[in-house]
Amino acid sequence: VFLIPYTLMLALVGMPVFFLECSFGQFASLGPVAGWKAVPIMQGMGITMVLVTSISNILYTVIIAYSLYYLFASFQSPLPWTDCFSWWGADETCSRTPKEIYVHHQGPSEQYWDKVVLRRTSSMDETGEIVWYLALCLLLAWLIVGAALSKGIKSSGKRSGNREAGVYWLSLIDYFCTGWVLITIALLELISLSWIYGVNRFIKDIEMMIGKRNWLFWLWWRGCWIFISPCLLAVILIWSLTTFTPPTYGPIEYPVWAIALGWCLINFCIMWIPIVAIVRVVQAEGATLCQ
């Protein structure tokens, strides 16, 4: 059942947006902010892309830190998360029996994750102390990233996952910043390049790089870029907003201030699009908006 919607979305949205972004980036040969000078009114999308990418990189680095912890913890036998060992704090709710039988019990791997790896607090309001081994793993992860890039790195992500409530922050940012913002960016990309910049003009730019193609080759891409993909993304965005439910971490609900912070993160990423658009309209020459 999963393969049907996955294949449809891949064909109708995923591949068209991927081809559009790769073609635009290759033709412009510029960064996300400078590249959108092709559509000045939408140049704020470049800032939004940079912000979302920065936030996503912070999240992924924290996940790498968790992976590094498990890598180091696996150099022992038996593996501590394979059974309910008392030496790492397993309690009476830890059971190797499937959870379908004992609903209120936790498996050893789940309890090890909560009690040892995260040392998770009972709610997001309790920040807790810095978990020193996660902090070291996070530092190592950033050093690996820095070595790979051979450039300096920023320390903006060094707080997100090394405290006892860090996993709440990780889930909160992932829930709000990597969903609706990305859908909005993809939708505006399609509208900007297909409707404002012009799909025919964009196709000519691509043919300048890959050579001339017949009209049958462009029929599918043209249909997806102009109508199919934008409509599907708009429907998904509207549906997800109208069916919004506050995020939770398992049975634990997020406080109101955390949900408000999540919406503020979304607005902070997206607000640059209308701000830059207004600035470009004010600075543009001409007596009317169309001009």
Summary of the structure (lengths in Angstrom):
residues: 291
radius of gyration: 23.6
end to end distance: 49.7
largest distance: 76.5
contacts: 794
relative contact order: 0.14
helix: 68%
strand: 3%
